[in-house]
């Protein structure tokens, strides 16, 4: 049977690994050596799960969406990561990584962020643990996610607007890595997605795997079996997707469907649909599918969604897509906006625009009436209300604003 997890060198098939500048070699290798013994220790697990329960508010509910089920002809359950403290799945990972950083004796935390949710989650745990926090965020995203920037500052983080390149997530990652090179001894880089050099893709996937761990027992409780027929999640770097599928990747009974950001269409130059459009390259320390030109220069990603605005995708997902384990759909901006309004009006849940890309997948799939479908609502849409309103023409059916 195919194994879709990382090998001891951090490779998922041909993807992954650790391609880092020499100055970071020791940092990355120290982390590779330390992370599994620490996160598998009883003391870490006890503290981590206590915080997930009493601070984050886990388990997150698995909600049966009756009206949407009827519309799409299936049994649709929503995994409500939007109800976590800070409003998204990101906090699952930042709590785990800051506990790891503390145990490794680090005193300064840095992070990159796109939509701002990972930045907020990092600033939150730094406030909780009384650690210095600096967040790198593309200047374009600083503008379109202004509320999250103010939340980070309220929590005590210093936010650095990045003005290179497209001034979005990829540029923020590059700037965070540059900072890490300058402060390797005392700094821990809390990576927000399943990207970066080994061990980050594996570490982040393990921290997010609490999502599928809960889905298993919640489904058992609700329908008498612990697996769905379909799992659906949005994918940028891939952390909520990795968490959603983690305990099912080797279970062939489960169909896995991932939605990436098509922007204006994956065949255009205005897209972030990396699995559709990318070719193998190295970005931010790992071999993955990358949107690049013939000379290997990174092409800018484009999407209405700041959190999916990345020209690469995590190595775990590259490998699974290449081997046909996942079905990957490209969802355009207008389809995501429409889907976001649809969930809002039909179930009273305003999803993050990232999550709306997953909702949009429903209209592109054919289900049987008794198919059990679990879809992860990775974040809530408070941060995106202005974007929804600016683009409401894309959801004409849900007029009357």
Protein Blocks (a to p, Z undefined) as FASTA:
>chain_A
ZZfbdcfkopahjggcjdddfklmmmmmmmmmmmmmmmmpmklmmmmmmmmmmmnopacd
ddddfklmmmnopacddddfklpghhiaklmmmmmmmmmmmmnopabdcdddfkommmmm
mmmmmmmnopacdddddfklmmmmmmmmmmmmmnopacdddfehjlpaklmmmmmmmmmm
mmmmlpccddfbdedjdfklmmmmmmmmmmmmmmmmmmmmmnopabdfbdcdddfklmmm
mmmmmmmmmmmkbccdddddekjojkbmbdcbfklmmccddeehiacdddddfkopacdd
ddfblklmccbdcfklmmmmmnopaccddddfklmmmmmmmmmmmnopacdfklmmmmmm
mmmpccdfklccddddfbdfklmmmmmmmmmmmmmmlgoZZ
